Amino acid sequence: MMYLTIAVLCSVAVSVLLKILRQKNIDIRQTIVAGYPIAFLLTWVLLKPDVSSIGTLGNAWAIIIALGILLPAVFIILGRAIEAVGMVATDAAQRLSLIIPIVAAFLLFGEVLTGTRIFGLALGFLALGALVYRPQQDDISKQVKRTPLWLFGVWAGYGIIDILFKQVAKQGTAFPLTLFVTFGLAGLLLLVYLLITRVRWQGNALVAGLLLGALNMGNIYAYVRAHQVLSESPSIVFTGMNVGVIAVATLIGVGVFKEQLNRINILGLLLAIGCVAVLFLA
């Protein structure tokens, strides 16, 4: 359970860091680009990818390039969503992204759609609708129009990334090597973009990137290790990770950052937890 706990805490800590950076008007793009060298190095040290087999990636390169673009883009969208609606709703939307690979399995890969999974998917879409709800008299009414867009970006982005990683794995590419190459490519592409746009570099943004990279890799490594240690109980890992992130993010968001949740938002959180449980049991 230690690895599962670390994975949950690292995942929530990323959202906390991004929220703090937004509050201080720090350029999150710079933080993200500074984090990739750390994630790249930690992947090398902890997962020990077999670089000699890089020539066998073959057709997987198209997927890796897509991941190299999507990973930093989704991080930026994640920061925007946290700024607009808070970390509670954003982390819940991120967890609900599991709906997308499940739907893709039915539509693209021929899996059978069962009644239980239809029920789980319905819960998920209801949860998303409840999470984005904001009454007109809310203090953040100016951001209401942006709320669905940012949360949809988080939900769709992480869901598509999940599909891409699954497709790479099906092609026989080792996960550590895929992660290693993807991190390197993502960091390089974002750095080139920032250089082209002649961004004004912020020292505090770059320093924060060191922490972001460590937390990001800590989340991935601990989650993989949790699956290895609890290989006979995958339900504990899957449910514990998704429900744990929603629960901890809610406690921190409401208790520390004083984020406001209306009754419909709270219902959305409960529906999100129900969706995760139903889809796994299905």
C-alpha positions, 0 to 999 in steps of 0.5 A: 500500500505504500507505493499506492499511497505515494502515487496518490499523494504525488498526483495530487501534489502536482495539482497543488503545485500548479494551483500555487504557480497560477496564484503567483502568476508564474509561467507554467509552460516554463515549469513544465519544460524544466520538469522534463529533464528531471523526469527523463533522468529519473526514468533512466535511473528508476525504470532502466529503459533498454536504449539499445532497442530504440531501433525496434520502435518502428510504427510506434514513432507516430504515437510517440510523437503524438504523446510528445505533443500531447503531454506538455499540452495537457499539463498546460490545460490542467493548470488552466482548469485548476485556475478556472474551477479549482483542483477538486473538479479538475482532478475528478475530471482527470480520473473520469478520463478512463471513460474514453479508452473504454468507449474506444475499446467498444467503437474501435477495438470490437469489445462487447458493450455490457449493461454494467459498463453502459451504466458506468459510462452514464454515471461518468457523463452525469458526473462531468456535467455536475462537476462543471455546473456553476450557478450564475450568481457565483463569484467566478461567473466570469469564468463559467463559459470557460469552465466546460472547455478547460475541464473537457480538455483535461478529460479528453487529453488524459483519455487520449493519452491513455489510449496512445500508451495502450496502443504502444504497449500492444505493438510490443514496445517496452513501457520504460523505453516509450516513457524515456523517449516520450519525455525527451521528445516532449521536453525538446518540442516545448523548449523549441516552442518557447525559444521561438516565441522568445519567452522571458524566462523566470527563474522561479518557474524553472526551479519549480519545474525540478519539483514538478518533474520529480512529482510527475515521475514519482506518480508514474513509478509508484503506480507501476510499482503498486501494480507489481507489488499488488499484482494479484489485487489490481482492483485495489490499485485501480480503485485506490488510485482513482478514488484516492486522488478524488478524495485527497484532492477534495480535502485539500481543495476545500480545506486548504484552498477554500474552494467552493462546492455547491450541492450539484458539484458534491453530487458530481464527486459522488457520481465520479467515485461510483463511475470508477467503481462500476467501470472497474467491476464491469 
